[in-house]
């Protein structure tokens, strides 16, 4: 099977650009509460405030859950439990730095 360099065309209605995560890239990982699909958001080079702003924008977008194949009119922050995922990511990052 030919695998495209990005998977964006596989889910054109995704609320977030869908692509492969590059090894070593900083990511926030969570799961979709509706379908159980693992969600990874690349955040390399972004501050926590920038991540929270991006999540707030993403939350209001209509689209399909990547890999879950269900369509939503928004609410990704709750559906992907992003507040918890962001808090856990930055707590682990701060603990590692200490």
N, C-alpha and C positions, 0 to 999 in steps of 0.2 A: 504494500500500500504506500502510495506516495504521500508523505506528510509535508504540508506547506511549512515554510519558515515561520509563519505566524498562523495562528488558528482563528484569526479574526473573521475570515469569511465563513467559517463553520457556524458561527453564532452571530449573524449580522444584527440581531435585535438585542444583543446583550447590553445591559446598562453600563458596563465597564468594558474598555477595550480588552479583548481576550487574546492573549499571546503566551508563548512559552516563557517560563521564568528561567532566567539565566543563572547557572550555578554561582553562588557567592552573592547574589543579589539580596538585598534586605526586603523581607516580605512580612506581611501580617497574614496569619492563617486562621481560618474559621471554618465553620460548616453551615450549610443552609439548613435552617430549622424545618423547612418543608420537605426537601428531598434527600437531605443528608449528604449532598455533594460537598467535597472539600473546596473551599474558596481560598485563593491566595491573591493578595493585592500587593503588587510591587511598590515599595515606598523608598527605594534607594535615593538618597540625596534630599529627602523632604524632612522638614521639621515636624514635630508633633502637631503644631498648629496648622501647617499646610495639609497634613493628612486628615485632620478633623474637618477642615474646610472642604477638601475633596470628597470626603464621605458625606458631608451635608449636601453637596451638589448631587452626588450619585444617588442619594436617598430619594430624590424627587424625580428620577428618570424612569421612564417606562422601558421594559425590556424583558428578555428571556434569561433565566438563570443558566449560566454556562454549565453545560453537562447535565443539568437537571431537567431541561426541556419543559419548564413551566413558565408561563408568561405572567408578569406582575405589572401593576400600574404604579409601582413605587414601593417604598417601605423597605428598601434593602438594608438599611441600618439595623432594623429590628430582625428582619428575616435572616440576615447573615450574622447577627449578634456582634456587630462591629464595635460597639462601645466597649464590650468586654474584651474582644480580641485586641483592640488598641491598648487598653489598660494593661493587659497581660504582657503584650509585646514590650511596652516601655518599662514596665516593672522589671522584667527579666533583663532588659538592656541596662537599666540603672544598677541592678544587682551585680551584673557582670562587670560593670565599670568600677564598682566599689572594691 
